[in-house]
């Protein structure tokens, strides 16, 4: 949305919580597999389905006026930012989708946040 931006100071605690939660959820998913390989379903690996499911959990549509108001007052970033701003920090995302430096969602390792 041209001319409007997420207020990083306002959303920082929730952004960190989103990143931590996704990282913990992925580790729990891997642990639940008990060293077994997840099946490939409809051409998608288990890791890919994990991240697709995460993204789908934030599907939403808002009127522009509401989104602008949210940017000014809501401690949560808009849905798309809660996905696209979080997953590029996880190495498991790069492995799942074989993300390369030329890909749009690539983030250099030195810019990625590592919480643990």
Residue pairs with C-beta under 8 A, 6 or more apart in sequence:
1 64
1 67
1 68
4 67
4 68
4 71
5 71
6 71
6 77
6 78
6 81
6 85
7 71
7 72
8 15
10 73
10 74
10 75
11 74
11 75
11 76
11 77
13 75
14 75
14 76
14 77
15 77
15 82
15 85
15 86
16 115
18 82
18 86
19 86
19 89
19 90
19 113
19 115
20 115
22 54
22 86
22 87
22 90
23 90
23 115
23 116
25 50
25 54
26 50
26 90
26 92
29 46
29 50
33 46
37 46
38 45
38 46
38 47
38 49
39 46
40 46
41 49
44 52
45 96
47 92
47 95
47 96
48 96
48 97
50 96
51 87
51 93
51 96
51 97
54 83
54 87
55 83
55 87
58 79
58 80
58 82
58 83
59 79
60 79
62 70
62 78
67 78
70 76
70 78
71 78
76 82
77 85
84 105
87 93
87 105
88 105
88 106
88 107
88 112
89 107
89 112
89 113
89 114
90 112
91 112
93 99
93 105
94 106
99 105
99 106
100 106
101 108
